[in-house]
Amino acid sequence: IMLRDTAHLQEMDVQWMNKIHSKNHQPLVEPLYTMADVEKSLSSFNGVRYNESVKVTPGVTATFLDAGHILGSAGILLEITENGRKLRVGFSGDAGRPNMPILRDPNLLFDLDVLIMESTYGNRVHPSSEDMEEELAQIVQDASKSKGKIIIPAFAVGRTQMLAYILHKLS
């Protein structure tokens, strides 16, 4: 859980912003949440294993499925029963791809009535993990031969994990 990290960043950013606001006679701002808020909220979290159904409230169960996106990521299947009718709702942030070296393949959500998901890269065909590894290996070899440097903008947690794994494999 990254709540502590983001709370700390928010507190530091607000402190910096409020110095500027004070000098400019602007109203002070507050972070969305603080470390104290995080500590209070953590007791409300319950760990749930993949493929384990949990009763959320009468008539609603949630099942967490491995999204295969980053370590620990999950898609959620909500099964809602009301007035004898069952509704299956799937929710996923990023969904992973099959055959990635450090992740299990994603569990797919089937027979849904509603699907809610992130789709930033849903409009393109992705290269295979083998092709990506070969391309990265070639870039590393070229840079090594020319005594150059490589800058890899890995802004996402999952990409950083994958890059570290592939670079380790190349060494």
N, C-alpha and C positions, 0 to 999 in steps of 0.2 A: 504494500500500500504506500503510495507516494504522497499521502496527505501531509505528512510532517514536512517533507521537502517543499511542497508547494506553499504550505502555510509560512514556512520560514522565508521563502522568496517573496511572498506577498508582504510580509511584515517589513522586510528590508526595502522593498520597492516603495511602500507607503511612507516609510521613514524618509527616504530620499525625496519623494514627491512633496511631502509636507514641508520640508525645508524650503523648497522652491515656492510652494503656495504661501508660506508664512512671509517670505520676502516680498511677494507680489500681492499681499493682502487678499489672498483667495481663500475660500473655505478649505479646511483640512479634510482629508479623505481617510477612510478606514479600510482595512483589508476585507475581502469577502469573508474570510475566516482566519482565525489565529491558531497558534499552537495549542492554546487552552481549549478552543473549540474542538480541535482534533482529538485531544486526550479524552474529552467528554464523549465524543462520538465512537471511539474505538471499541468501547464495551458493547456497542450495538451490532458489531460485525460478527457474523457466524461463518465459519469455514464450511464449505459444502464440497463433497467430492464430485467429480464428473459422473454423469449418468445416474446421480442420486436425485430422486424426486423429493421435494420439500413442500409441505403444505404452507402456503403463504397466508391464506385466509379461507374460511369455508367456501368451497367451490373453485378454488384457484390453487393449482400446483405449479411449481417451477422445477424444471430439470436443466442442469447446467451441462453443456456439451463442449468438448474440447474444440476450440475454434482454430487451433493450429496456426495462429497468427504470431504470437510471441509466447514465451514460457508463461503458463498460468492463465492465458486468455480463454474466455468462454463465450459461447453463444447460449441463449436461453430459450427454452421451449416453455411457454405458458399454456396450460390447459385450463380453460375456464368453462365451468358447467353452471348454466343458469336456466331455470325453467325447463329442465330436461334436455336442453340443447348444449352441445359441446363445441367450443371454439378453440382452435389451435393457433397460437400466435408465436411466431419465431422472431427473435431479436438477435442481431449480431452487429458488433462494431466491425472491425476489419476481420475478414475471413482469410485463413491461410491457404497455401497451395499444397498439393500433395508432393511427396518425395523430397521434402526439404530435410537437410541432414540433421539438424539438432531438434527438430520438432516432430511430433506425431502428426499424421495426416488429420485434417479437420473432420469432425463428425458432421455429416450433412443433416439438415433439417428437412423432413419429408412430410407430405400430406398436410400442408399448412393452409389455413384459411386466410391468414394475414402474415406478411413478412416485412419486417422493418430492419433495414440494414444500411451500413455505410457503403458508398459506392464510388469513391474518388477515382479508382483505377478500373472500374467495371467495364469500361468501353474499349479495352484493348486486350490483345493476346500477349501474354507474358512469355519471355523466353524460358526454356527449361533451366533447372538449377545447374545442370551440367554445362550448358552454354554460358551461363553467367560466370561459373567458376573458371572456364577456359578463357573467357574474355579478361577477367581480372588477373589471371595468371600471366597472360600476355602483356598486360599493362605493367605489372610488377617487373617482369623480365626486361621489358623495354626501358623502364626507368632505371633499373639496376645497371644495365649495360651502359647507359648514357650518364650514370651517376646523377640522375635527376631525382626529383621529389614527386610524391603523389599526394594530392589533397582529395580526400573522399568526404563529401558532405553527407554524413550518415546522421540525419536529424531525428530518425525514429529509433526507438529502443530495439525493435526487432531487427532492423537492418544492421545496427551496430553489433548485435549478438552474432548475426550471420557472417558479417565481415570478419569479426575476430576469429570465428571458427574456420573460415576459408583461408585466411592469412596464416593461421596456425598450421593448417594442412599443407600449405605451400612451403613452409620452412623446413 
